[in-house]
Amino acid sequence: MAEFISTFITGFQDIVSTNLPMQLKGCKILGIYDGLVHYTYAGNSRDLEKIIYFNNTFFLLKIMKGKNLSFPALVGALSSEKKYYLINKGTFRVRFSQENQFAKVDKALVRKAETIVMNNSKLKIDRLSPETEIWYSIRSEGFAYCGQLISKREFTEKNLNKGELRPEIAYLICAFAGVAQEKELVIADPFCGYASIPVQLAKRFRFKKLFVSDIDNEKIQMVSEKKALAGKENIEVFLQDALSLERFEDKSLDLIITDPPWGYYEDIGDISAFYNKMFSSFKRVLKEEGKLVILSARKEELEKEASCSGFKEAKSLHTLVNGKKASLYLYKYKGI
């Protein structure tokens, strides 16, 4: 059975280990690490492109484990074996990566690695703009691998608004919240912004009701026209202040899942005072068994105000969002 390696955003390995077998029926995870999963899959390799949170995906050619791993040793191991390449025609180049950074190696080693590919395929060298790539990668977890790059996600931050979440991050946040396992949830995103989270909820998850709101009228007008949200009976988009949530009755929500302002792209004054009002508003509208999932780059201030407001952390993870360190939390209210 074919083996593959795929990379994803740092911090979400526990979520991927649970989510991937549900999304990719028949796959078997052989190893999972921070930002990387190694697995088998017997189906069409194009199915792997449908996994929203995969960045680079490789058809695995060789894996080695142990200490003192080196590129010469990995290239040498490939040279002694006959190899099959998933993409067998077109152009290629060879790349070397160590600790997620491209590494320079001796030109003789590069030529040796290129020769291995040409001796085992109909691929031709193009070092500038190839149709596929062969990666030799060494990881800090004690293994190294060689793989053929078969799909690559194009990052388009330049097409996003400031503070807007990438779709794959929004999806993973929803999976972290456990939405996939629960179908009758009443959910709200009271800081919807550009609606990255609500769009992923609407496209890929099931729920009873979704309330999408923000204090910014211009954003609400834009969000209300998004195809994934417009005209759906179980989705409401409206203007509302998250610090009061006047449209919601007490104990009416199962889940709040949101990415509130961090104070980097907008002026919200004292962030601790802001979080204090936010948690007070949230605990009024959450049901007794309700949950709060929240993303923030203001770790210390958020954790302090959550505790002071009576919220207990159930789980958390740390990641990178648009190059900034951020933390994702699942809270329950201790006072209920």
N, C-alpha and C positions, 0 to 999 in steps of 0.2 A: 504494500500500500504506500502511496506517495506521502512523503513528509514535507511539511512546510514550516516556515518561520514568518511571523508577522509582528510588526512593531505597532505600538499604540502610545498614547499620552501617558507620561509617568504618573504613578500613584494608583492606577485603577486595576492592578492585577487581580485583586480579589473579585472585583465585579466581572472582569473578563472571564475568569475561571468558571463562574456560574453562568454567565450570559452566553458565551460562545457555543456550548453544546446545545443550547436552545435555539440559537439562530442558525447553526450549521449542523443539521441533523446527520449523525453518523461520524462526526469527527471525534477524535480521541486526543485529549491533551497529554503530551508526554512530559512537558515541563513548562512552568510559567515563572517569569521573573519581572522585575520592575521595567515595564515598557516593552516586553517581548514575550511571545508565546510560541512554543514548539508543539506541533500537533500533526496527526495523520488525517487524511481525508481522501476517500475513494471516489467522490463525485467530480463534477466538472469544475476545473480550477477557476473558471469565470465566476463561480458562486462566491469566491472569496472577495471579489470586488464589491459585493453587495453588503459586506460587513462595514457599517458606517465608521467604526472607530479604528479600522486598520489604516495605518499609514503606508509603510513599505511591506510588501509581501514577497517572499522568496521561495522558490522551489529548492528544497534542500539537496545539496550534492554531497556534503560531507560534514560530520560533526566530530569534534575531538574534545575530550575532557581531561582535566588534570592540571598540574602546576607547570609553570615555566613554558606556557604555550607560545609559539612563535609563528610568524608568517611563513618562513622557510619550511618549517615542519608541516604546516597545513598544505602548502603548495606541493611539497614532496609527497604527501599522502595521496593527493589527487593524481599526481603523475604516474603512479603505479597502478591505477585502476581505470577500467573502461567506464565512461560515464555517458548517461543519456541526458540531453537537455530538453526541457519542455518547449522552449522556443528554439527551433533548430535552424532557421533560415534568417537572413538579414544581417545586421551589423551588431557589434558588441564592443564593450571596453571592460577592462578589469579595474576594480577599485579595492582599496585596503582601508579598513576602519578599525580603530581601537578606542574603546570607551566612548562610542558615539561621535568620534571625531575622525575625519579622514586623515590617514597617515601616509607619509612619504616612505617609500622603500627603494631598495637598489634596483636600477633599471634592468639588470640581468634577471632579477626575480620576476619583474613585471613581464618580461619577454617569455620567461618559462611558463608563467601562468597563462599568457595568451596562446602559447603553442599548445598547451593542454586542450584549450577550447577548440582550436582549429583542427586538431587531430581527432576530435570526437564529435564534430558537428560540421555543418555547412556555413557556419557563421563567419563573417569577415570583420576585420578590425576597423573601427571608426572611433578614434579617441575623443572626438569633439561632440558629435550628436548621434550616438548609437541608438538602435532600436531596443536593445536590452543591455543589461550590465551583469557582470559576475563579481560578487562581493566576497572578499575574505575579511572576516570580522572576528576580533578577539574581545571577549567580555570579561568583566571583573568577577563574575560569579564562578569562574573556573571552567569555562568552555570556550571553544572557538568553532566557527562554522564557515563553510563556503556555500553560497546559494546564488541561484539565478533570479534576478529581480524580474518578477512577472507582472506586478502592478504597483503603482506609485500614486499616492494621493497628492493632488496639487493644492498647496495651501494658498488661500486667497484673502489674507488679512487686508490687503489693499482695497478689497471690495466690501469690507465690513465697516460699519460705523464705529467710532470710538466707544469702547466698553461693550461692544456686541460680542456674544459668545459664538465660537465656531460650532457648527451643527453637531460634530462628533462629541464635543464636550457637553453640550446640552443633552444629547442622548444618554451619555454615561451618567450624568447627574440624575436623570429620570430612572435609570436602572439602579443606581445607588439607593434611590428612595424606595425601591421595591414595588414600583407601580406595575411591573409585568406580572407579579404574582397576585395582584388584587384587582378585581374588575368593578366593584361597586363603590369606588372612592369618589367623594366630593372634594375636588382639588382647587386650589387657588394659587395664582402667581400674582401677588399684589405689587411687585416691582417689575412688571413685564418688560419694560424697555422696548427693545426691538423684537421681542417675542420669540427669542431663540428656544427657550424651554417650552412654552405652549405649543409651538409648531411641531417640535419633536413628540410631545405628548399626543397631539392630534394625529400625527402621521403613523406612529409606531406603537402606541400603547392604548389600553382600554380603560375607561373610567365611566362613572355615572354622570358627572357634571364637572365642567371646567370653567372657572371664573378667571378672566384675564383683565387686569386693571393696572393703571398707572396714573400719576398725578399730572403727567405731561400730555396735554390735549393733542398736540401735533403727533406725538407717537401713537396715541390711541387711534387717531384717524387713520394713520398708516397701517397699524396692526389690524384694525377692523376690516381692511381690504385684502389681507393676506389670504391666498387661496385655501390654505390648510385650515383656516379658522372661520372664514366667512360662510354664513348660511347654514351652520351646523346647529341643530336643535339643542344639543347638550353643551354648547359652548357660548358663553356670554362675554363680550368685550365692552368695557365701560371705564369712564373716568372716576378715579377714587383715590383718596389719600390713604396710603398704607399705614400711616401712624394713627388712624382712627377707624378705618374699615367700616364706615357708617352703613354701608349696604348690607352688611352681614349681621345676622342675629347671633346671640351668644351660643357657644358650643354647637356650631353649624358645619364646621369643616373637618374632614378626615385628615387632610394633608395640605400643608403650605410648602411649596417648593419654589425657591426664588433666589435671585442674585441681586441683592440690594446695592445701592451706590457705595463705592469704596472711598469716596472723597478725593479721588485722583482726577477724575474727569469733570466733576461738578462740585459746586460749593454747597456743602451741607452743614457747615459749622462744626460744632463739637461732636466728633464721631461717637463718643461714649454716650452723650446725651441722646443722640439720634438713635443708637441701638437700644437704649433704655426705653424710649417711647415705642420703638418697634416691637420689642418683646412684650411689653404691656398690652399692645394692641393684638398681637398674635395669640397670647394666652387666653384672651377673652373669647375669641371666635373658634378656637380649636376644641374638638370634642374630647371627652375624657380619655379616650384611647388614641387621640390624634397625634400626628407627628409633624415635625418641622425639619425641612432639609434646606440648608442655606450655604451659599458660597461666599467667601470673603477673603480678601488679602489683608484684612486688619485683624489678625489672629488674636492678639492679646486683648484688644478692646472688646471684641465680640465674645470671647470665652468668659471674660469677667462679667459683662453685662448679662449674658445668658444665665450664669450661675446665680447672680444677684436677683434675677427675675424669676428664679424657681425652675429653670429648665435644666434637665439632666442629659448629658451627652451619652448617646447610645453607641455611636461609632463615628469615626472621622478618618479622613485621608488627606494627604498633602500632594499638591500637584503644581503645574505651571499653566498659567492662563495668559496668553499674549505676552509671554516672556516674564511675567511676574509670579512670584511665589504666592500661592493661594491655598486655602484649606476648605474642605467640604465637610459639613457636619450633619448628623441626624440627631435631633433633640426630641425628648419627650418632656412634658411638664411635670415636675416633681410634686407640685401642690395639688394635683387632682386626686 
